[in-house]
Amino acid sequence: MRDSRRRRHPTIPSLAGTVLGSLVLLGSLLQGCSSDAVPIRIGVLADCVGNFRNLQEPALAGAEIPLLERGATLRGPSAIDGVTAATIAGHPIELVPGCIEGGEYNSVIEQARQLIEVEHADAVLGGTYPGDGLAIREVARKYPGVAFVVNNSGDREVTSIDPAPNVFQFAADISQQVAGLGTYAFRDLGWRHALVVIENNEVGWSGAAGFLAEFCGLGGQVSQVPMAPDLSAPAVPDADGVAVFLTQFGKTPALLEGYAGGRTPLESSLLLGPGVWSDLNSLNTLPDELKQVVTVVPVRSVPASAQYRDAVAEFFPDVTMTDAMQPFVVQNHDGMQAVLTALERTGGTVGTGGAALQEALGTLDIDLVSGRVRLDDNRAAIVSTALTRLGEVGPAAFGLLQAIRTVPDVDQTFGGALPATYQPGAGEQPCSSGPVPPWAR
């Protein structure tokens, strides 16, 4: 798209063309190749309305930091004011924001198309709610010359089923995030019968699917129950423990503790999926006993995390570190870092039809704040996860996590234990003994 825009010239009389051509040639001699002055534009979809509107400034700050580290400057005191162009191999790189409401797919689609058709973006990155990636994937099919980076952890179908070749996902999908938890329940805690409480949404379904791929594969049995309208869990007296897969929103510490059904101690009778720490502010209110409960987090990079924290303090001192470390903010940073690193590999060009940038993105093996990531053949993240206690998840420990255990090289299929074609949905998830992931063997 951008190459054709560069080549488009009006038809003018020959004399005028001769004069204009001379002026253009003179300008080229004075300023260098004119095509190099055309910026590469990266669109960033950030929430400015809806539940995450309060994170607009930190979310844009996260995306702007990699540009600031490459020579861009702030246009004003707030990240919302934007930044000037950075430079890679002499090519200007610009950030163009798009205002969305995550989870409202019309908003995601409209803003992504505007970034391409009006703002002429060469790459678009974004995603807040789990299903945003599916909307982005369908937009990507219409614009094969544009690279799309899905930032957030979402539905596995974004890349596992009929993937678009110009979509890249550097964040683990929801099922991948759970890797290691089912094995921990079976082997470390000795559970043989688990009560699995599932919130009726993508986070609940997909998280439970990942847990059951391990726990049931090892021989465990489960009672699956949907989360009740009042968010409570039914009693299953003969269950050894309770595993809960949920979003954090609306879940108080008392409610989380109540899922254990009176079982004690909590650290051996309750496990929580990764959705529980998606709002880092909520962790500050947890009682000490709940802080001992195990969950799963990404294996964060200590050097990248330290560099990121320093950059937040330097460029955006008014952004609180709690907000700066929210997953939605960090994922914006990591998506931009991936695109800029790929551009550095291409010498600051996207290539004809975006081919150079897309090839570089697909072959990255990169150290991001959220961990080391490489992509599989479907351009989906292969990551490592860490089992840890809730009290060690907050911003103060970000990048310095003392994990109980790490699970390396988690791909979307759990090493074949979770079929690529499986789409988690409402109702019970499959539970059967059979192949187990490599880390459970």
C-alpha positions in Angstrom: 0.0 0.0 0.0 2.6 2.5 1.0 4.8 1.6 -2.0 2.0 2.4 -4.4 1.4 5.7 -2.6 5.0 6.7 -3.1 4.8 5.9 -6.8 1.6 7.8 -7.5 2.2 11.1 -9.5 -0.3 13.4 -11.3 -0.2 13.8 -15.1 1.0 17.4 -15.9 2.1 19.2 -19.1 5.6 18.4 -20.2 7.2 21.8 -19.6 5.8 22.0 -16.2 6.9 18.5 -15.6 10.4 19.4 -16.7 10.5 22.3 -14.2 9.0 20.3 -11.4 11.4 17.5 -12.1 14.3 19.8 -11.8 13.0 21.1 -8.5 12.5 17.6 -7.1 16.0 16.6 -8.2 17.5 19.6 -6.5 15.5 18.8 -3.3 16.7 15.3 -3.4 20.3 16.4 -3.7 19.9 18.7 -0.7 17.9 16.4 1.5 18.8 12.8 0.4 16.5 10.3 -1.1 12.9 11.5 -0.8 11.4 8.0 -0.2 13.5 7.7 3.0 11.6 10.7 4.4 8.3 8.9 4.1 7.8 7.7 7.7 6.9 4.1 8.7 3.7 4.4 10.7 2.7 2.1 13.6 -0.9 2.2 14.7 -1.6 1.5 18.4 -5.1 0.6 19.5 -5.5 1.9 23.1 -8.7 2.0 25.2 -10.0 5.6 25.7 -13.5 4.6 26.7 -15.0 1.7 28.6 -13.7 -0.2 31.6 -10.0 0.5 30.8 -10.3 4.1 29.8 -8.3 5.0 32.9 -5.4 3.1 31.5 -5.2 5.1 28.2 -2.2 7.2 29.4 -0.1 4.3 30.8 -1.1 2.1 27.8 0.2 4.7 25.4 3.2 5.3 27.6 4.1 1.6 27.3 3.9 1.8 23.5 5.9 5.0 23.4 8.8 3.9 25.6 10.5 1.8 22.8 10.3 4.9 20.5 11.7 7.2 23.2 14.6 4.8 23.7 15.3 5.2 19.9 15.4 9.0 19.8 11.8 10.1 19.9 10.9 13.0 22.3 7.7 13.7 24.1 5.3 16.3 22.6 3.9 17.2 26.0 3.7 16.1 29.7 1.3 13.3 29.0 1.7 10.2 26.9 -1.6 11.2 25.3 0.2 14.2 23.8 2.2 11.8 21.7 5.9 11.6 20.7 8.0 12.8 17.8 9.3 10.2 15.3 12.1 7.9 16.3 14.7 6.8 13.8 15.8 3.4 12.7 18.6 3.1 10.1 17.8 6.7 9.0 14.1 6.0 8.6 11.5 8.0 10.7 9.1 5.8 12.7 5.9 7.3 13.9 3.2 6.2 16.4 -0.4 6.8 15.4 -3.0 6.1 18.2 -6.4 4.6 17.7 -9.1 5.1 20.3 -11.0 1.9 21.1 -13.2 0.2 23.7 -11.8 -3.2 24.2 -14.4 -5.9 23.8 -16.6 -3.7 21.6 -15.6 -5.3 18.3 -17.2 -2.7 16.1 -14.9 -0.2 17.8 -11.8 -2.4 17.3 -12.6 -3.0 13.6 -13.4 0.7 12.9 -10.3 2.1 14.5 -8.0 -0.6 12.9 -9.4 0.2 9.5 -9.0 3.9 10.1 -5.4 3.5 11.1 -4.8 1.8 7.7 -7.0 3.6 5.3 -6.7 7.1 6.7 -3.4 7.1 8.7 -1.6 4.7 6.3 -0.2 2.5 9.1 2.3 -0.1 8.0 1.7 -2.1 11.2 -1.1 -2.2 13.8 -0.8 -3.5 17.3 -3.5 -3.8 20.0 -5.9 -6.0 21.9 -7.3 -5.5 25.4 -10.2 -8.0 25.9 -9.7 -11.7 25.1 -11.8 -11.6 21.9 -10.2 -8.5 20.4 -7.7 -10.7 18.6 -10.4 -12.4 16.6 -11.7 -9.1 15.4 -8.1 -8.0 14.5 -7.5 -11.2 12.6 -10.5 -10.7 10.4 -9.4 -7.1 9.7 -6.0 -8.3 8.8 -7.3 -10.6 6.1 -8.4 -7.4 4.2 -5.0 -5.8 4.4 -2.3 -8.4 3.7 0.4 -5.8 3.3 0.0 -4.6 6.9 1.5 -6.4 9.9 -0.9 -6.9 12.8 0.4 -7.7 16.3 -2.1 -9.0 18.8 -0.8 -7.8 22.1 -3.0 -9.5 24.7 -3.6 -12.9 25.9 -6.8 -14.1 24.3 -8.6 -16.9 22.4 -6.3 -19.6 21.0 -8.3 -19.6 17.8 -6.6 -16.3 16.8 -3.6 -18.2 15.5 -4.5 -21.9 15.9 -7.4 -22.2 13.5 -7.3 -20.7 10.0 -4.7 -18.1 10.9 -4.0 -15.0 8.9 -0.4 -14.9 7.6 0.1 -11.2 8.6 -1.1 -11.7 12.2 1.6 -12.2 14.9 0.9 -12.9 18.6 3.7 -12.3 21.1 1.5 -13.0 24.2 0.5 -16.4 25.4 -3.1 -17.4 24.7 -5.3 -18.0 27.8 -4.8 -21.7 27.9 -1.1 -21.4 27.6 -1.1 -19.1 30.6 -2.3 -21.9 32.7 0.6 -24.3 31.8 1.9 -26.2 34.9 -1.1 -25.7 37.2 -2.8 -29.0 36.5 0.5 -30.9 37.0 1.1 -29.0 40.3 -2.4 -30.0 41.5 -1.8 -33.7 40.7 1.8 -34.2 41.6 2.6 -31.6 44.3 -0.7 -31.2 46.1 -1.8 -34.8 45.5 -5.2 -34.0 44.2 -7.1 -36.8 42.5 -10.5 -35.2 42.3 -10.7 -31.5 41.6 -13.7 -29.2 41.7 -13.2 -26.9 38.7 -15.1 -23.6 38.8 -15.5 -21.9 35.5 -16.6 -18.3 34.8 -18.8 -18.2 31.7 -16.5 -16.4 29.3 -13.3 -17.0 27.3 -11.1 -16.7 30.4 -13.0 -19.3 32.3 -13.4 -21.8 29.4 -9.9 -21.5 28.0 -8.2 -21.6 31.4 -10.1 -24.7 32.4 -9.2 -26.4 29.1 -5.5 -25.9 29.8 -5.8 -27.2 33.4 -7.7 -30.3 32.4 -5.3 -31.1 29.6 -2.8 -31.7 32.3 -4.8 -32.9 35.3 -7.0 -35.3 33.5 -4.2 -36.5 31.3 -2.3 -37.5 34.4 -5.4 -39.5 35.6 -7.2 -36.9 37.7 -11.0 -36.7 37.8 -13.0 -33.4 37.9 -16.4 -32.0 38.7 -16.9 -29.0 36.5 -19.3 -26.3 37.6 -20.2 -22.9 36.1 -19.7 -19.9 38.4 -23.1 -19.0 39.9 -24.7 -15.6 39.2 -23.7 -14.6 42.7 -20.1 -15.7 41.9 -20.2 -18.5 44.5 -19.1 -22.1 44.1 -21.2 -25.1 45.0 -20.0 -27.6 47.6 -18.4 -30.8 46.4 -17.4 -32.6 49.6 -15.3 -35.3 48.2 -13.2 -33.0 46.0 -9.6 -32.7 47.2 -9.4 -29.1 46.2 -10.8 -26.3 44.0 -9.3 -24.7 40.9 -11.0 -21.5 39.8 -10.7 -19.9 36.4 -12.1 -16.4 36.3 -11.6 -12.8 35.5 -10.6 -10.7 38.5 -13.3 -8.1 38.1 -15.9 -8.1 40.9 -14.1 -10.8 42.9 -13.3 -9.6 46.4 -10.8 -11.3 48.7 -13.6 -12.8 50.8 -15.2 -14.3 47.7 -11.9 -15.8 46.5 -11.4 -17.4 49.9 -15.0 -18.7 49.8 -14.3 -20.8 46.7 -12.3 -23.1 48.9 -15.5 -24.2 50.6 -14.0 -24.2 54.1 -11.1 -26.3 53.1 -7.8 -25.5 54.8 -5.1 -24.6 54.5 -5.9 -22.5 51.4 -2.5 -23.0 49.9 -3.1 -26.7 49.4 -6.9 -26.6 48.7 -7.3 -23.7 46.4 -5.7 -22.8 43.0 -6.4 -19.7 41.0 -6.1 -19.2 37.3 -4.0 -16.3 35.9 -7.0 -14.0 35.5 -6.9 -13.3 39.3 -3.9 -11.1 39.0 -4.9 -9.2 35.8 -5.7 -6.2 38.1 -2.6 -5.7 40.1 -4.2 -3.1 42.3 -6.5 -5.8 43.8 -3.5 -7.8 45.1 -2.8 -5.1 47.7 -5.9 -6.0 49.6 -5.4 -9.8 49.9 -5.1 -11.3 53.4 -1.9 -13.1 54.2 -3.5 -16.6 53.8 -4.7 -15.9 50.3 -1.2 -14.6 49.4 0.0 -18.1 49.8 -2.4 -19.5 47.1 -0.6 -20.6 43.9 -1.3 -19.1 40.5 0.5 -18.9 37.2 2.3 -15.9 35.7 4.7 -15.3 32.8 8.4 -15.9 33.4 9.4 -12.3 33.2 12.7 -11.1 32.0 14.7 -9.4 34.8 16.9 -7.2 32.5 14.0 -6.2 30.3 11.8 -5.5 33.3 14.5 -3.4 35.0 15.0 -1.4 31.8 11.3 -0.9 31.5 10.8 0.3 35.1 13.7 2.8 34.7 12.2 4.1 31.4 8.8 4.6 33.1 10.4 6.6 35.9 12.5 8.6 33.4 9.9 9.5 30.8 6.6 9.2 32.7 7.2 9.9 36.4 3.5 10.7 36.9 2.4 7.2 35.8 2.2 5.0 38.9 4.2 1.8 38.8 1.1 -0.3 39.5 -0.6 1.1 36.4 2.6 0.8 34.4 2.9 -2.9 35.2 -0.7 -3.8 34.3 -0.7 -6.6 31.7 -2.5 -4.3 29.2 0.2 -1.7 29.5 3.2 -4.1 29.4 1.7 -5.9 26.4 1.5 -2.6 24.5 5.2 -2.0 25.2 6.1 -5.6 24.2 4.2 -5.3 20.9 5.9 -2.1 20.0 9.3 -3.5 21.0 8.7 -6.5 18.7 7.8 -4.3 15.7 10.8 -2.0 16.2 13.2 -4.9 16.7 11.9 -6.4 13.4 12.4 -3.1 11.6 16.0 -2.9 12.9 16.6 -6.3 11.3 15.2 -5.0 8.0 17.2 -1.8 8.0 14.2 0.3 8.7 12.0 -0.8 5.8 8.8 -2.7 5.5 9.6 -4.1 2.1 7.4 -4.6 -0.9 3.9 -5.4 0.3 5.1 -5.4 3.8 7.0 -8.7 3.2 10.3 -7.7 4.9 8.7 -6.6 8.1 6.4 -9.6 8.3 9.3 -12.1 7.7 11.4 -10.4 10.4 8.5 -10.5 12.9 7.9 -14.2 12.2 11.5 -15.1 13.0 12.0 -13.1 16.1 13.3 -14.8 19.2 13.1 -11.8 21.6 13.5 -10.9 25.3 10.4 -8.9 26.3 9.3 -7.6 29.6 6.7 -10.3 29.8 9.3 -12.9 29.0 11.3 -14.6 26.3 9.2 -15.3 23.2 9.6 -17.0 19.9 6.9 -17.8 17.4 5.7 -21.1 15.9 4.7 -21.7 12.3 1.4 -20.0 12.9 3.1 -17.0 14.3 1.8 -17.7 17.8 3.9 -17.2 20.9 5.9 -20.0 22.5 6.5 -18.9 26.1 7.5 -20.0 29.6 5.2 -19.8 32.6 6.0 -19.7 36.3 4.0 -21.2 39.2 4.1 -18.7 42.1 2.2 -17.5 45.1 -0.2 -14.6 44.8 1.8 -12.5 47.3 4.8 -12.5 45.0 2.9 -11.3 41.9 2.6 -7.6 42.5 4.5 -4.7 40.9 7.1 -4.6 43.6 8.2 -8.1 42.5 7.9 -7.5 38.8 10.8 -9.1 37.1 12.2 -10.4 40.3 9.8 -13.3 40.8 10.8 -16.3 43.0 8.9 -19.0 41.2 8.0 -22.4 42.7 8.7 -23.9 39.3 9.0 -22.7 35.7 7.4 -24.4 32.7 9.5 -23.9 29.5 8.5 -23.9 25.9 4.8 -23.9 26.2 3.2 -23.9 22.7 -0.5 -23.6 21.9 -1.0 -27.4 21.7 0.7 -28.2 25.0 3.0 -30.5 23.1 0.1 -32.2 21.5 -2.1 -32.6 24.6 -4.5 -29.9 23.5 -5.5 -30.2 19.8 -4.9 -27.1 17.8 -8.4 -27.4 16.4 -10.1 -27.3 19.8 -12.1 -24.2 20.6 -13.0 -23.8 24.3 -16.7 -22.8 24.7 -19.5 -22.7 27.2 -20.2 -25.9 29.1 -17.8 -28.6 30.3 -14.3 -28.9 28.8 -12.9 -32.3 27.7 -11.4 -34.4 30.6 -9.8 -37.6 29.5 -6.6 -39.5 30.3 -4.2 -39.5 27.4 -1.2 -37.6 26.1 0.2 -35.2 28.6 2.4 -32.2 28.0 6.2 -32.6 28.1 6.5 -30.9 31.5 4.0 -33.3 33.0 5.8 -36.5 32.0 
